[in-house]
């Protein structure tokens, strides 16, 4: 019993000596360092909405930009159905908004709202890796894009 009391006393005294009156908080590392290998994938419209909520009310405006075109056809009998089918297939895995457009006489499927051609080219590269069968039909095109201002 004396031995237990002696050990307990030594431990308490050691803790008291080591303790400091001030609390020190280590600086938190930035997000990428704190979570290596974590990538958040979400629709670009969701990103814009979240930014709008964080930075106050902003409005959608159209501006010049780029999109990645993955389909274009003027075969009126099949083009609309093919465009809508492709949109449904790609929408599940695309990290950006998918647009189906009818610009007479063509039905087109385009992805994203990219401000720079470099962003669009990078996404095109990722898209072609995911859908290698579409490499011959995938292009970066200039278009009016929607952004929050």
N, C-alpha and C positions, 0 to 999 in steps of 0.2 A: 504494500500500500504506500509506504514511504517512497518507494522507487517510482511509482506511477505519479505521485504528487510532485516529485522532483522533476521528472521529465515534463509534466504538464506545465510547471512553473518556468522551466527553461524555454519551452516553446512559446509561452505567452510573452516572456521578456524579450525573446528574439523578434517576435512579430512587432512588438511595441517599438523596439529600436529601429527596425527596418521601415516602419510606417512613417509617412511624411504628413505634415499638416495640410499640405495643398494637394489637390487632385490634379493629376496630369492626364490629359487626353491626347492620345497619339493622333496626328492628322490623318484623316481618311484619304485613302488613295482615290484617284479619279476613277470613274466608272469602268473604262476599258481595262485598267490595271486590276481593278477589284474583281472583274468577271471575265478572265481571259477565255476566248473562244466562244463567247455568247454573242449571237447575232439576232437582232430583233427584226423580223420580217413582217411587214404589214402593208396594206394598200396605201398608195400615196395620198389618196383622199383622206384616209384616217390620220395620217401624219399632219396634213394641213389642218384638219379639224382640231386636232389636239393642240397644235401651235396656236390656232385661233383662240382656243379656250384659255391657253396660258398667257397670251399676250394681248388679250382684249378682242373686242369685236373688229373683224376685218371683213372685207367683202371680196367675192370672187370676181376676177377680171380676166379677160382674154388677152393674151399677148403672144408675140412670136416665140416659137420654141421648136421642139423636136419630139417626134414619136417614133416608135419602132413599128413598121408595117409588116404584118405577118401573112396577109392575104389580100388579094385583089383579083376580081373577076368581073367580066361583063356578060357572062352567059346567063341571061335573064331567067332561064328555066331552073337553074340549079344554084346560082350564086348566092341568093339570099339564104337559102336553107344551109348551104355550106358555111357561110359566114357566121350564122347563128350557132351552128353546131361547133365550129371551131372556137367561138367565144366561150361557150359553155365549158369546153374541154380545157381551155387555157386559163379561164378565170379562177379555177380551183388552185392552180399553182403559181399564178402570176403575182408578183409583189407590187404591182402597179395597176391602175385602172385600165380596163379593157374597153375599147370603143368600137362599135360597129357603125359604120357610116355608109350612107348611100349618096354618092356623088355621081349623078347620071353620066354615063351608063354603068358605072362601076360600083360594086359592093366591096368595101374594104374593112379589114380588122386591124386596128392599131392599138398599141399599148403605151401607156405612160404619158406624163407631162414633164418633159425634161427641158430645163432652161438652156443647157449647153449641148453641143453635139458630142462632146466627150462623155457626158453622162449617158446619152442615148447609145453611143457605141459600146460603152461598158455593159449596159443592160442587154444589148443585142448579143454580146458575147456570152453572157450568162444564159440568155434564153436559148441560144443555139446549142449550148452544152446540155440543156435540159430536154430540148426537142431537136435532136440532130437531123431528123428527117425533113425539117423545115429550113435548112440552111440556104437553099436556093431561092426561097421566097421571102426571106427576111431582109428588110432594108431600113436604114435610118432616113426619115423624111421630115421636111419642114412642115409645120402645121401650126394652127392657132391652139394654144394650150390654156388650161384654166389654172390660175394661181390665186392664192389669197394675198390681198394687199392691205 
